[in-house]
Amino acid sequence: MQPERTEDWRTAPPNQIRAADNCGMTEHRLNEQAWFNVAWPVAAALVMNGLIFSLGWNDGTQLTDPGDPPGWLVGAVWVVLFALLGLALWTLQRVGSEPARRGRSRVLILILFCLAYPLYAIATDSWALGLIGNFLTIALALYVIVRVWPASPPAAWLVFPIIPWVSYATFAILN
């Protein structure tokens, strides 16, 4: 026989509260955490995109191949990638274990590294720094995936799209 479930999460014994319950305040709190974890990386990406376009940093970096995406599309893809990284943060937060906390730190470092990319590659107008940055971003994303996987495979999969996108950008620069 199971113990009676308490509906009020503030007075329920800890063994009766689980993130998957989706009841009352627990669901509301999970939604707030999800929004925050996704919103701040997306907002940071939007601010960086605004900086890139307002300072004209995108003018000298347009690739000349007709198959290359326009700057606005590149920015939009990065916004989606930052949303995925935010979802990875939230997924790891829900796991709550020590490996998941370390994984969150690694995803956060990847977010900050990706946000810094325009500052050292586009602002300096250096293709060499851009390529080095791309290789480092791919390596860091691989490292994060490998280290996050034991704590949360779904979070690792949310980081993965960075690799094909940055690889595509690397090949576009090299061509």
C-alpha angles and dihedrals in degrees: 000000000000122000117255112271116241113221096202107079092200094063101031119108111255092249090062096054118080130164089237093059092089093196131137117314093000092066091044091051092048090051091050091050091048093050093048095046091051099035100057097052090045091048090049090051091049091050090049091048089050090051092049094050098038093051092045093240089141093060096076096037101059109125114231100219110106089225093060116104120250118255094255090057092050089052092048092051090052091052089055091047091052089050089054090050088051090052088051089054091051093046090053091046090055091053090056099189125130093255088050091052090052088047090054089054091052093049089049090053089051090051092051092046091051091048090052093052096091091049096058101029111030099029092051091045089223119146089191092057089046092054093045089049091050093051091047091048091052091047092047092048090051090049091049092049093050093047096043096045096081091052097042127354091192090057090050090052089052089058094047099081089069089070100058092041095051090041089054090050090049093053090046090054093047092051 
